[in-house]
Amino acid sequence: MLDLFFEGGTLFMTILTLLLLGVIISFWKFPEWTKDIGLLALSFGILGQIIGLYGAFKGIEQMGQVSQQIMAGGLKVSSITTIYGLIIYILAIVLALINKSRLD
């Protein structure tokens, strides 16, 4: 699991982990912010993937031809931040629904 953290890029994975903590804390302290923080996590995940793809395409452009395995590996690694951000967003929605039913 820790290897995914480093493969996804320490900057974006750290930000996403802090946003995960923010979702969990907001569940108890600031329930109206839970979905918004989750959406921010999803946005950062997508941004991390786009920046990763940009770097990969820049490297491919400089190298010339690359194999399909290298291309598939780059796409797989670049999607780690998006998957993590999506998991955080889904958790935020579930927690917001729990809060909604608890407050009604």
VOGU-3710 file (C-alpha; in Angstrom, 3 decimals, decimal comma):
1> mldlffeggt> 0,000/0,000/0,000  2,864/2,338/0,783  4,352/1,679/-2,637  1,167/3,064/-4,233  1,639/6,210/-2,168  5,097/6,776/-3,623  4,146/5,680/-7,152  1,276/8,157/-7,197  3,624/11,000/-6,333  4,277/12,109/-2,784
11> lfmtiltlll> 2,987/15,653/-3,288  -0,468/14,764/-4,571  -0,843/11,668/-2,416  0,027/13,711/0,700  -2,527/16,366/-0,234  -5,133/13,676/-0,859  -4,370/12,007/2,474  -4,805/15,344/4,251  -8,111/15,795/2,438  -9,147/12,299/3,578
21> lgviisfwkf> -8,445/13,365/7,150  -10,431/16,526/6,467  -13,418/14,472/5,307  -13,278/12,326/8,432  -12,939/15,313/10,764  -15,661/17,270/8,989  -18,019/14,312/9,458  -18,120/15,141/13,179  -17,208/18,817/13,392  -18,463/20,464/10,180
31> pewtkdigll> -20,956/18,124/8,464  -21,918/20,682/5,822  -18,354/20,645/4,450  -17,992/16,876/4,039  -19,098/16,650/0,401  -17,185/19,784/-0,561  -13,920/18,454/0,834  -14,560/15,151/-0,942  -15,122/16,973/-4,215  -11,895/18,867/-3,677
41> alsfgilgqi> -10,122/15,521/-3,219  -11,574/14,247/-6,493  -10,420/17,426/-8,233  -6,897/17,076/-6,857  -6,830/13,435/-7,937  -7,742/14,346/-11,485  -5,228/17,201/-11,471  -2,535/14,782/-10,308  -3,356/12,425/-13,165  -3,291/15,199/-15,764
51> iglygafkgi> 0,076/16,463/-14,532  1,414/12,898/-14,488  0,214/12,268/-18,025  1,760/15,538/-19,174  5,118/14,473/-17,762  4,821/11,016/-19,325  3,922/12,401/-22,742  6,782/14,884/-22,506  9,173/12,008/-21,800  7,737/9,953/-24,672
61> eqmgqvsqqi> 8,137/12,912/-26,989  11,807/13,184/-26,077  12,495/9,432/-26,346  10,637/8,834/-29,583  9,158/5,369/-29,826  8,141/3,487/-26,691  6,709/0,027/-26,190  3,094/-0,652/-25,355  4,131/-2,017/-21,971  5,801/1,242/-21,007
71> magglkvssi> 2,767/3,216/-22,200  0,362/0,992/-20,259  2,529/1,227/-17,145  2,556/5,011/-17,357  -1,209/5,168/-17,722  -1,625/2,796/-14,780  0,626/4,836/-12,515  -0,972/8,127/-13,541  -4,420/6,871/-12,535  -3,420/6,166/-8,904
81> ttiygliiyi> -4,214/9,711/-7,744  -7,553/9,719/-9,541  -8,558/6,422/-7,961  -7,554/7,671/-4,498  -9,444/10,940/-5,000  -12,518/9,053/-6,212  -12,447/6,754/-3,178  -12,265/9,799/-0,896  -15,174/11,430/-2,741  -17,319/8,294/-2,462
91> laivlalink> -16,515/8,110/1,258  -17,493/11,777/1,616  -20,841/11,161/-0,074  -21,550/8,152/2,137  -20,639/10,107/5,269  -22,788/13,044/4,140  -25,724/10,677/3,664  -25,170/9,245/7,136  -25,104/12,757/8,573  -28,240/13,680/6,654
101> srld> -30,167/10,711/8,011  -28,799/11,336/11,512  -29,831/15,011/11,488  -33,344/14,417/10,130
//
